C-alpha cells in the first residue's frame, strides 16, 4: 500500500480550507491533510498531488513515478508550497530516526 503524508506550512492557514487531490495513474481522488493510506496492488504508478484553486487552477503540483513491491508499503510525503505559484515537494518521507537540520 501507499502511505502519503500531506503537509502544509503553518503560515498557509487558508490552505487548510482546501482539500488536496491525489491522482494515481490519471484517477483523481480527494485526499486529506495528514496521513492518507491507499491500498494498492504491486506495480508501477504515476502519482500527482495538488490543491485545486481558481488562479492558478492547481496550487503546488508535484509528480512522482513509484514502484510498489509485493508486501511492502511505500511511505511518501507531500509538502504544499508557501507561495501559490510554486511547485509542491513530493518524495520519500523523512526517516524518524534521523535529525533534521534547522
The first five atom37 places (N, CA, C, CB, O) and aatype in JSON, in Angstrom:
{
  "aatype": [20, 20, 20, 20, 20, 20, 20, 20, 20, 20, 20, 20, 20, 20, 20, 20, 20, 20, 20, 20, 20, 20, 20, 20, 20, 20, 20, 20, 20, 20, 20, 20, 20, 20, 20, 20, 20, 20, 20, 20, 20, 20, 20, 20, 20, 20, 20, 20, 20, 20, 20, 20, 20, 20, 20, 20, 20, 20, 20, 20, 20, 20, 20, 20, 20, 20, 20, 20, 20, 20, 20, 20, 20, 20, 20, 20, 20, 20, 20, 20, 20, 20, 20, 20, 20, 20, 20, 20, 20, 20, 20, 20, 20, 20, 20, 20, 20, 20, 20, 20, 20, 20],
  "atom_mask": [
    [1, 1, 1, 1, 1],
    [1, 1, 1, 1, 1],
    [1, 1, 1, 1, 1],
    [1, 1, 1, 1, 1],
    [1, 1, 1, 1, 1],
    [1, 1, 1, 1, 1],
    [1, 1, 1, 1, 1],
    [1, 1, 1, 1, 1],
    [1, 1, 1, 1, 1],
    [1, 1, 1, 1, 1],
    [1, 1, 1, 1, 1],
    [1, 1, 1, 1, 1],
    [1, 1, 1, 1, 1],
    [1, 1, 1, 1, 1],
    [1, 1, 1, 1, 1],
    [1, 1, 1, 1, 1],
    [1, 1, 1, 1, 1],
    [1, 1, 1, 1, 1],
    [1, 1, 1, 1, 1],
    [1, 1, 1, 1, 1],
    [1, 1, 1, 1, 1],
    [1, 1, 1, 1, 1],
    [1, 1, 1, 1, 1],
    [1, 1, 1, 1, 1],
    [1, 1, 1, 1, 1],
    [1, 1, 1, 1, 1],
    [1, 1, 1, 1, 1],
    [1, 1, 1, 1, 1],
    [1, 1, 1, 1, 1],
    [1, 1, 1, 1, 1],
    [1, 1, 1, 1, 1],
    [1, 1, 1, 1, 1],
    [1, 1, 1, 1, 1],
    [1, 1, 1, 1, 1],
    [1, 1, 1, 1, 1],
    [1, 1, 1, 1, 1],
    [1, 1, 1, 1, 1],
    [1, 1, 1, 1, 1],
    [1, 1, 1, 1, 1],
    [1, 1, 1, 1, 1],
    [1, 1, 1, 1, 1],
    [1, 1, 1, 1, 1],
    [1, 1, 1, 1, 1],
    [1, 1, 1, 1, 1],
    [1, 1, 1, 1, 1],
    [1, 1, 1, 1, 1],
    [1, 1, 1, 1, 1],
    [1, 1, 1, 1, 1],
    [1, 1, 1, 1, 1],
    [1, 1, 1, 1, 1],
    [1, 1, 1, 1, 1],
    [1, 1, 1, 1, 1],
    [1, 1, 1, 1, 1],
    [1, 1, 1, 1, 1],
    [1, 1, 1, 1, 1],
    [1, 1, 1, 1, 1],
    [1, 1, 1, 1, 1],
    [1, 1, 1, 1, 1],
    [1, 1, 1, 1, 1],
    [1, 1, 1, 1, 1],
    [1, 1, 1, 1, 1],
    [1, 1, 1, 1, 1],
    [1, 1, 1, 1, 1],
    [1, 1, 1, 1, 1],
    [1, 1, 1, 1, 1],
    [1, 1, 1, 1, 1],
    [1, 1, 1, 1, 1],
    [1, 1, 1, 1, 1],
    [1, 1, 1, 1, 1],
    [1, 1, 1, 1, 1],
    [1, 1, 1, 1, 1],
    [1, 1, 1, 1, 1],
    [1, 1, 1, 1, 1],
    [1, 1, 1, 1, 1],
    [1, 1, 1, 1, 1],
    [1, 1, 1, 1, 1],
    [1, 1, 1, 1, 1],
    [1, 1, 1, 1, 1],
    [1, 1, 1, 1, 1],
    [1, 1, 1, 1, 1],
    [1, 1, 1, 1, 1],
    [1, 1, 1, 1, 1],
    [1, 1, 1, 1, 1],
    [1, 1, 1, 1, 1],
    [1, 1, 1, 1, 1],
    [1, 1, 1, 1, 1],
    [1, 1, 1, 1, 1],
    [1, 1, 1, 1, 1],
    [1, 1, 1, 1, 1],
    [1, 1, 1, 1, 1],
    [1, 1, 1, 1, 1],
    [1, 1, 1, 1, 1],
    [1, 1, 1, 1, 1],
    [1, 1, 1, 1, 1],
    [1, 1, 1, 1, 1],
    [1, 1, 1, 1, 1],
    [1, 1, 1, 1, 1],
    [1, 1, 1, 1, 1],
    [1, 1, 1, 1, 1],
    [1, 1, 1, 1, 1],
    [1, 1, 1, 1, 1],
    [1, 1, 1, 1, 1]
  ],
  "atom_positions": [
    [[0.83, -1.18, 0.0], [0.0, 0.0, 0.0], [0.88, 1.25, 0.0], [-0.94, 0.0, 1.21], [2.08, 1.19, 0.25]],
    [[0.25, 2.35, -0.28], [0.92, 3.65, -0.32], [0.47, 4.46, 0.89], [0.61, 4.41, -1.65], [-0.73, 4.56, 1.17]],
    [[1.42, 5.03, 1.6], [1.12, 5.94, 2.71], [1.65, 7.31, 2.3], [1.76, 5.44, 4.08], [2.85, 7.5, 2.14]],
    [[0.74, 8.25, 2.12], [1.1, 9.59, 1.68], [0.74, 10.58, 2.78], [0.38, 9.96, 0.36], [-0.42, 10.74, 3.14]],
    [[1.76, 11.24, 3.32], [1.57, 12.24, 4.36], [1.51, 13.61, 3.69], [2.71, 12.17, 5.45], [2.51, 14.07, 3.14]],
    [[0.35, 14.27, 3.73], [0.14, 15.55, 3.07], [0.27, 16.65, 4.12], [-1.26, 15.61, 2.35], [-0.49, 16.69, 5.09]],
    [[1.24, 17.55, 3.9], [1.54, 18.59, 4.89], [1.51, 19.98, 4.27], [2.89, 18.33, 5.54], [1.63, 20.14, 3.05]],
    [[1.36, 20.97, 5.13], [1.43, 22.37, 4.71], [2.18, 23.16, 5.77], [0.0, 22.96, 4.48], [2.28, 22.74, 6.93]],
    [[2.71, 24.29, 5.37], [3.42, 25.18, 6.29], [2.39, 25.84, 7.2], [4.26, 26.26, 5.52], [1.28, 26.13, 6.77]],
    [[2.74, 26.08, 8.45], [1.81, 26.68, 9.42], [1.31, 28.06, 8.97], [2.49, 26.8, 10.79], [0.22, 28.47, 9.35]],
    [[2.1, 28.77, 8.17], [1.71, 30.12, 7.74], [0.64, 30.11, 6.64], [2.93, 30.87, 7.25], [0.04, 31.15, 6.36]],
    [[0.4, 28.97, 6.03], [-0.59, 28.89, 4.95], [-1.94, 28.44, 5.51], [-0.11, 27.93, 3.83], [-2.45, 27.38, 5.15]],
    [[-2.49, 29.23, 6.38], [-3.74, 28.9, 7.06], [-4.87, 28.67, 6.07], [-4.11, 30.01, 8.04], [-5.7, 27.78, 6.28]],
    [[-4.93, 29.45, 4.99], [-6.03, 29.3, 4.03], [-6.0, 27.95, 3.32], [-5.98, 30.41, 3.01], [-7.04, 27.47, 2.87]],
    [[-4.83, 27.34, 3.2], [-4.74, 26.04, 2.55], [-5.5, 24.97, 3.33], [-3.28, 25.63, 2.39], [-5.93, 23.97, 2.74]],
    [[-5.67, 25.15, 4.63], [-6.39, 24.17, 5.44], [-7.84, 24.03, 4.99], [-6.35, 24.57, 6.92], [-8.48, 23.01, 5.25]],
    [[-8.36, 25.05, 4.3], [-9.74, 25.01, 3.81], [-9.86, 24.31, 2.45], [-10.28, 26.42, 3.71], [-10.97, 24.07, 1.98]],
    [[-8.73, 24.0, 1.83], [-8.71, 23.38, 0.51], [-8.4, 21.89, 0.65], [-7.67, 24.07, -0.42], [-7.46, 21.51, 1.35]],
    [[-9.19, 21.06, 0.0], [-8.97, 19.62, 0.03], [-7.93, 19.23, -1.01], [-10.28, 18.85, -0.2], [-8.12, 19.51, -2.19]],
    [[-6.83, 18.58, -0.59], [-5.83, 18.15, -1.57], [-6.37, 17.04, -2.47], [-4.55, 17.68, -0.84], [-7.19, 16.22, -2.06]],
    [[-5.89, 17.03, -3.7], [-6.25, 15.98, -4.66], [-5.06, 15.07, -4.88], [-6.74, 16.59, -6.0], [-3.93, 15.53, -5.04]],
    [[-5.33, 13.78, -4.89], [-4.32, 12.75, -5.16], [-4.76, 12.05, -6.44], [-4.16, 11.74, -3.95], [-5.88, 11.55, -6.53]],
    [[-3.87, 12.02, -7.42], [-4.18, 11.4, -8.7], [-3.2, 10.26, -8.93], [-4.12, 12.45, -9.87], [-1.99, 10.47, -9.01]],
    [[-3.73, 9.03, -9.03], [-2.91, 7.85, -9.29], [-3.25, 7.3, -10.67], [-3.12, 6.76, -8.19], [-4.39, 6.92, -10.93]],
    [[-2.27, 7.27, -11.56], [-2.46, 6.79, -12.94], [-3.67, 7.47, -13.6], [-2.65, 5.27, -12.95], [-4.44, 6.82, -14.31]],
    [[-3.81, 8.76, -13.37], [-4.87, 9.53, -14.01], [-6.22, 9.49, -13.31], [-5.05, 9.05, -15.38], [-7.16, 10.13, -13.76]],
    [[-6.33, 8.74, -12.22], [-7.6, 8.65, -11.5], [-7.57, 9.54, -10.27], [-7.9, 7.18, -11.09], [-6.85, 9.26, -9.31]],
    [[-8.34, 10.64, -10.29], [-8.32, 11.57, -9.16], [-9.17, 11.09, -7.98], [-8.81, 12.93, -9.61], [-10.21, 10.45, -8.16]],
    [[-8.7, 11.42, -6.8], [-9.45, 11.16, -5.58], [-9.13, 12.26, -4.58], [-9.1, 9.75, -4.99], [-8.02, 12.78, -4.56]],
    [[-10.11, 12.61, -3.77], [-9.86, 13.63, -2.75], [-9.05, 13.01, -1.63], [-11.18, 14.23, -2.22], [-9.37, 11.93, -1.12]],
    [[-7.99, 13.72, -1.25], [-7.19, 13.3, -0.12], [-7.58, 14.1, 1.1], [-5.69, 13.45, -0.42], [-8.64, 14.71, 1.14]],
    [[-6.71, 14.09, 2.08], [-6.92, 14.9, 3.27], [-5.56, 15.3, 3.81], [-7.75, 14.12, 4.35], [-4.54, 14.7, 3.47]],
    [[-5.55, 16.32, 4.64], [-4.31, 16.73, 5.27], [-3.93, 15.66, 6.29], [-4.46, 18.14, 5.95], [-4.79, 15.15, 7.02]],
    [[-2.67, 15.32, 6.34], [-2.21, 14.26, 7.23], [-1.97, 12.97, 6.45], [-3.22, 14.02, 8.35], [-1.74, 13.0, 5.24]],
    [[-2.03, 11.86, 7.16], [-1.73, 10.56, 6.55], [-2.9, 10.05, 5.72], [-1.37, 9.54, 7.62], [-4.04, 10.0, 6.18]],
    [[-2.59, 9.66, 4.5], [-3.54, 9.03, 3.59], [-3.01, 7.64, 3.3], [-3.73, 9.87, 2.27], [-1.95, 7.49, 2.68]],
    [[-3.71, 6.61, 3.74], [-3.31, 5.23, 3.47], [-4.14, 4.73, 2.3], [-3.49, 4.3, 4.74], [-5.37, 4.69, 2.37]],
    [[-3.45, 4.37, 1.21], [-4.13, 3.97, -0.02], [-3.72, 2.55, -0.36], [-3.78, 4.95, -1.19], [-2.58, 2.31, -0.74]],
    [[-4.65, 1.58, -0.23], [-4.32, 0.2, -0.58], [-4.21, 0.05, -2.1], [-5.38, -0.77, -0.01], [-5.11, 0.42, -2.84]],
    [[-3.08, -0.5, -2.54], [-2.83, -0.67, -3.97], [-2.13, -2.01, -4.21], [-1.97, 0.49, -4.53], [-1.36, -2.46, -3.36]],
    [[-2.41, -2.65, -5.34], [-1.65, -3.85, -5.68], [-0.24, -3.47, -6.13], [-2.38, -4.66, -6.78], [0.0, -2.32, -6.5]],
    [[0.69, -4.41, -6.11], [2.05, -4.11, -6.57], [2.04, -3.63, -8.02], [2.96, -5.35, -6.44], [1.16, -4.0, -8.8]],
    [[3.01, -2.8, -8.36], [3.12, -2.33, -9.73], [3.67, -0.91, -9.79], [1.78, -2.38, -10.41], [4.05, -0.33, -8.78]],
    [[3.7, -0.38, -11.01], [4.2, 0.97, -11.25], [3.02, 1.95, -11.26], [5.0, 1.05, -12.59], [1.97, 1.67, -11.84]],
    [[3.23, 3.11, -10.61], [2.18, 4.12, -10.53], [2.76, 5.5, -10.8], [1.5, 4.09, -9.15], [3.91, 5.8, -10.46]],
    [[1.94, 6.34, -11.43], [2.28, 7.75, -11.57], [1.43, 8.49, -10.55], [2.04, 8.28, -13.05], [0.2, 8.44, -10.61]],
    [[2.08, 9.17, -9.61], [1.4, 9.88, -8.53], [1.49, 11.39, -8.79], [2.02, 9.52, -7.16], [2.56, 11.92, -9.07]],
    [[0.36, 12.05, -8.68], [0.29, 13.51, -8.83], [-0.53, 14.04, -7.66], [-0.34, 13.93, -10.22], [-1.59, 13.5, -7.34]],
    [[-0.04, 15.1, -7.02], [-0.76, 15.73, -5.9], [-0.81, 17.23, -6.16], [-0.07, 15.41, -4.53], [0.17, 17.82, -6.62]],
    [[-1.96, 17.85, -5.86], [-2.1, 19.3, -5.98], [-3.27, 19.77, -5.12], [-2.3, 19.72, -7.46], [-4.05, 18.97, -4.6]],
    [[-3.37, 21.08, -4.97], [-4.51, 21.71, -4.31], [-5.29, 22.45, -5.38], [-4.04, 22.69, -3.16], [-4.71, 23.26, -6.1]],
    [[-6.61, 22.22, -5.51], [-7.4, 22.93, -6.52], [-7.6, 24.39, -6.11], [-8.76, 22.24, -6.73], [-7.72, 24.7, -4.93]],
    [[-7.65, 25.26, -7.1], [-7.82, 26.68, -6.84], [-8.39, 27.33, -8.1], [-6.46, 27.35, -6.42], [-8.69, 26.64, -9.07]],
    [[-8.54, 28.65, -8.1], [-9.05, 29.36, -9.27], [-7.92, 29.82, -10.18], [-9.89, 30.55, -8.83], [-7.83, 29.37, -11.33]],
    [[-7.07, 30.7, -9.7], [-5.91, 31.19, -10.45], [-4.69, 31.1, -9.56], [-6.12, 32.65, -10.96], [-4.58, 31.9, -8.63]],
    [[-3.81, 30.21, -9.79], [-3.78, 29.16, -10.81], [-4.77, 28.05, -10.48], [-2.37, 28.58, -10.93], [-5.27, 27.95, -9.36]],
    [[-5.05, 27.21, -11.47], [-6.02, 26.12, -11.28], [-5.5, 25.06, -10.3], [-6.34, 25.46, -12.62], [-6.29, 24.39, -9.64]],
    [[-4.19, 24.94, -10.21], [-3.58, 23.98, -9.29], [-2.49, 24.67, -8.49], [-3.01, 22.76, -10.05], [-1.6, 25.31, -9.05]],
    [[-2.57, 24.55, -7.18], [-1.51, 25.07, -6.31], [-0.59, 23.91, -5.96], [-2.1, 25.74, -5.01], [-1.05, 22.83, -5.58]],
    [[0.7, 24.13, -6.09], [1.7, 23.16, -5.66], [1.67, 21.81, -6.34], [1.55, 22.95, -4.24], [1.76, 20.79, -5.65]],
    [[1.53, 21.76, -7.67], [1.52, 20.44, -8.3], [2.87, 19.74, -8.12], [1.18, 20.57, -9.8], [3.93, 20.37, -8.16]],
    [[2.81, 18.44, -7.92], [4.02, 17.63, -7.79], [3.73, 16.24, -8.34], [4.49, 17.55, -6.29], [2.64, 15.7, -8.16]],
    [[4.72, 15.66, -9.02], [4.57, 14.36, -9.66], [5.7, 13.43, -9.28], [4.5, 14.51, -11.18], [6.82, 13.87, -8.98]],
    [[5.4, 12.14, -9.28], [6.41, 11.13, -8.95], [5.96, 9.8, -9.53], [6.62, 11.02, -7.39], [4.78, 9.45, -9.48]],
    [[6.91, 9.05, -10.1], [6.64, 7.69, -10.53], [7.2, 6.76, -9.47], [7.27, 7.39, -11.94], [8.33, 6.93, -9.03]],
    [[6.39, 5.77, -9.04], [6.85, 4.87, -7.99], [6.49, 3.44, -8.33], [6.24, 5.27, -6.65], [5.54, 3.16, -9.05]],
    [[7.29, 2.53, -7.77], [7.07, 1.1, -7.88], [6.68, 0.58, -6.52], [8.32, 0.36, -8.42], [7.38, 0.82, -5.54]],
    [[5.57, -0.13, -6.44], [5.17, -0.79, -5.21], [5.52, -2.27, -5.31], [3.65, -0.59, -4.92], [5.09, -2.95, -6.24]],
    [[6.29, -2.74, -4.34], [6.71, -4.13, -4.3], [5.7, -4.95, -3.49], [8.13, -4.26, -3.68], [5.04, -4.41, -2.61]],
    [[5.56, -6.24, -3.78], [4.62, -7.08, -3.02], [4.97, -7.09, -1.52], [4.62, -8.52, -3.58], [6.13, -7.26, -1.15]],
    [[3.96, -6.91, -0.69], [4.13, -6.98, 0.75], [4.85, -5.8, 1.39], [4.86, -8.19, 1.08], [5.17, -5.85, 2.57]],
    [[5.1, -4.74, 0.63], [5.81, -3.59, 1.18], [4.96, -2.33, 1.07], [7.16, -3.4, 0.46], [4.15, -2.19, 0.15]],
    [[5.16, -1.42, 2.02], [4.47, -0.14, 1.99], [5.45, 0.93, 1.54], [3.85, 0.22, 3.38], [6.62, 0.91, 1.93]],
    [[4.99, 1.86, 0.74], [5.79, 2.99, 0.31], [5.34, 4.22, 1.09], [5.68, 3.22, -1.24], [4.18, 4.63, 0.98]],
    [[6.25, 4.81, 1.88], [5.93, 5.99, 2.69], [6.45, 7.23, 1.95], [6.56, 5.89, 4.13], [7.65, 7.39, 1.77]],
    [[5.53, 8.09, 1.54], [5.88, 9.31, 0.84], [5.31, 10.52, 1.57], [5.36, 9.27, -0.61], [4.4, 10.41, 2.39]],
    [[5.88, 11.68, 1.25], [5.43, 12.92, 1.88], [5.26, 13.98, 0.8], [6.43, 13.4, 2.97], [6.11, 14.16, -0.06]],
    [[4.12, 14.69, 0.88], [3.87, 15.83, 0.01], [3.84, 17.06, 0.9], [2.52, 15.68, -0.81], [3.18, 17.08, 1.94]],
    [[4.57, 18.1, 0.48], [4.55, 19.38, 1.19], [4.06, 20.46, 0.24], [5.96, 19.74, 1.75], [4.66, 20.71, -0.8]],
    [[2.95, 21.09, 0.62], [2.4, 22.18, -0.18], [3.33, 23.39, -0.07], [0.95, 22.55, 0.3], [3.98, 23.58, 0.96]],
    [[3.4, 24.19, -1.12], [4.29, 25.36, -1.08], [3.7, 26.49, -0.22], [4.55, 25.87, -2.5], [2.51, 26.5, 0.07]],
    [[4.54, 27.4, 0.16], [4.08, 28.58, 0.9], [3.48, 29.58, -0.08], [5.24, 29.23, 1.7], [2.51, 30.26, 0.25]],
    [[4.04, 29.68, -1.25], [3.61, 30.6, -2.31], [2.77, 29.83, -3.32], [4.84, 31.29, -3.0], [3.22, 28.79, -3.81]],
    [[1.58, 30.3, -3.66], [0.64, 29.58, -4.52], [1.19, 29.26, -5.91], [-0.62, 30.39, -4.66], [0.73, 28.31, -6.53]],
    [[2.14, 30.03, -6.4], [2.65, 29.82, -7.76], [3.88, 28.92, -7.79], [2.98, 31.15, -8.4], [4.52, 28.79, -8.83]],
    [[4.22, 28.31, -6.67], [5.36, 27.39, -6.6], [4.89, 25.95, -6.7], [6.16, 27.61, -5.29], [3.7, 25.65, -6.55]],
    [[5.84, 25.07, -6.96], [5.53, 23.65, -7.0], [5.58, 23.08, -5.59], [6.53, 22.9, -7.93], [6.25, 23.62, -4.72]],
    [[4.87, 21.99, -5.38], [4.93, 21.28, -4.12], [6.13, 20.34, -4.13], [3.62, 20.5, -3.86], [6.76, 20.14, -5.17]],
    [[6.44, 19.77, -2.99], [7.53, 18.81, -2.86], [6.94, 17.43, -2.59], [8.54, 19.23, -1.73], [6.09, 17.28, -1.71]],
    [[7.39, 16.44, -3.34], [6.88, 15.08, -3.2], [8.05, 14.12, -3.24], [5.85, 14.75, -4.32], [8.86, 14.15, -4.17]],
    [[8.15, 13.28, -2.22], [9.25, 12.32, -2.18], [9.17, 11.44, -0.96], [10.58, 13.04, -2.21], [8.16, 11.42, -0.25]],
    [[10.25, 10.7, -0.7], [10.26, 9.81, 0.46], [10.08, 10.58, 1.76], [11.58, 9.02, 0.51], [10.59, 11.69, 1.91]],
    [[9.35, 9.99, 2.67], [9.15, 10.61, 3.99], [10.46, 10.6, 4.74], [8.05, 9.89, 4.81], [11.24, 9.65, 4.61]],
    [[10.73, 11.64, 5.52], [11.97, 11.65, 6.31], [11.99, 10.49, 7.29], [12.13, 12.99, 7.06], [10.96, 10.1, 7.84]],
    [[13.15, 9.95, 7.5], [13.33, 8.85, 8.45], [13.22, 9.41, 9.86], [14.69, 8.14, 8.24], [14.0, 10.3, 10.21]],
    [[12.28, 8.93, 10.69], [12.13, 9.49, 12.03], [13.36, 9.28, 12.91], [10.92, 8.87, 12.69], [13.5, 9.94, 13.94]],
    [[14.24, 8.39, 12.53], [15.44, 8.12, 13.32], [16.58, 9.09, 13.05], [15.9, 6.73, 13.06], [17.61, 9.05, 13.72]],
    [[16.41, 9.97, 12.06], [17.47, 10.91, 11.74], [17.05, 12.32, 12.14], [17.81, 10.87, 10.24], [15.86, 12.65, 12.09]],
    [[18.0, 13.12, 12.53], [17.7, 14.51, 12.95], [17.6, 15.37, 11.71], [18.8, 15.06, 13.93], [18.33, 15.17, 10.74]],
    [[16.69, 16.35, 11.75], [16.55, 17.31, 10.65], [17.39, 18.53, 10.95], [15.06, 17.7, 10.44], [17.53, 18.96, 12.1]],
    [[17.95, 19.09, 9.9], [18.7, 20.34, 10.05], [17.72, 21.5, 10.24], [19.61, 20.6, 8.82], [16.66, 21.53, 9.63]],
    [[18.08, 22.43, 11.08], [17.18, 23.56, 11.34], [17.37, 24.65, 10.3], [17.41, 24.13, 12.74], [16.7, 25.68, 10.36]]
  ]
}
